[in-house]
Amino acid sequence: MFNQLATWLVVDVLNMELSSRLGGALHFFMYDTTKILFLLAVMIFVISFIRSFFPPEKVKAWLEGRRKGVASVMAAVLGVLSPFCSCSTVPLFIGFVEAGIPLGITFTFLISSPIVNEISLVLLFSIFGWKVALIYVLAGMTLAIVAGAIIGKLKMEKHVESYVYEIAAGQEEVHMQEGDNRTFAEKIKAVFSRDELKERTTYAARNVVETVQKIWLYLLIGIGIGAFIHGYAPQDLLVKYAGEGNFLAVPIATILGVPLYSNAVGSLPIVEALLNKGVGAGTALAFMMAITALSLPEMILLRKVIKPKLIAVFVGVVATGIILIGYGFNAIL
Amino acid sequence: MNIKVLGTGCKKCQELEKNTRMAVEELQVGAVVEKVEDIKEIMKYKVMSTPALVIDEKVVSTGKLLTVKELKSMLA
């Protein structure tokens, strides 16, 4: 459908050949813009709706007092499902510590949460198809579990800022919400009541508007650059430097991803174009993961609650994991 | 009425403060709006997602950027 729309615009409206450089670039631009914006709106709506059932406060309560193995898997899954904006990193971290949730589990949540987000899912899905998107989700969750377990094993508790423990210890055990005495059936009924449904759909719709407002410019710029590469960049040059044959492509993509945080949306269409020119799929996925999981703003926020050494460990473990995943994908895809 | 906007300084938190002030002004209720940025203060309310809204020491909303309209119906 989007392909036909783009073809129609380029061939019939603008009267250009698809095989020409400009025609090909324009087609790429229009195809990507319409497809990605449409998918984004639909997916963000659906995901936000699901997420409205998993606020961080509930996540904390679910993780409290669980056995480590169970908690670790749950933290990875809930990281995906919970609506968590990186600006809440500090209160969330302190809340987890206060609930006695082990450090490793907290990190599992903090790693899994940004890696699997609606924007990267839409982009991966529209560019690589659902299989790669699914593998990306599973790889992201595995990375979160393993990295969290390693951080837990290293006993880094003393590298958490001491004021975090002071706040946690100072909390009296009162709970914010009043006890929920409703039975399960009553809760289910409430979920399908008109008021709750309306509240959740409003929340989801607003997320769509907010996200699209935030990213549309980056997306267009990214697609624009991608279109340029698609039409004009010489293939052999790119394959030489970023193709599967180059062993350093994955680590370089990972490092390049770190400062690109807010431009994740803009970066992927570029990757898509590169991929068409022969860049390895694992390299592209590593790039995406590094953009989301290792972001500078997030590290600055984490610095408020943990000491530099723990940040270094966090970055080292996650980066190593991403590079390994990149090589793995390059080998199997 | 005492209203507190809890947030560590992200964009959404600033917007919630602005919306809250606007709602208070439009409703002409005598309310004090206060922005709380100190993480220790914020944690006293057991809030884990910011921005959060506290009316008369009771947490009424977390992790949402409420609109002026929603705020007005909450404050009225």
Interface residues (C-beta under 8 A of the other chain):
Chain A: P55 P56 E57 K60 P83 F84 C85 C87 S88 V90 P91 L92 I94 G95 E98 Y163 I167 Q171 V174 H175 M176 Y203 E210 K304
Chain B: G7 T8 C10 K11 K12 C13 I39 K40 I42 M43 K44 Y45 K46 V47 M48 S49 T50 V59 T62 G63 K64 L65
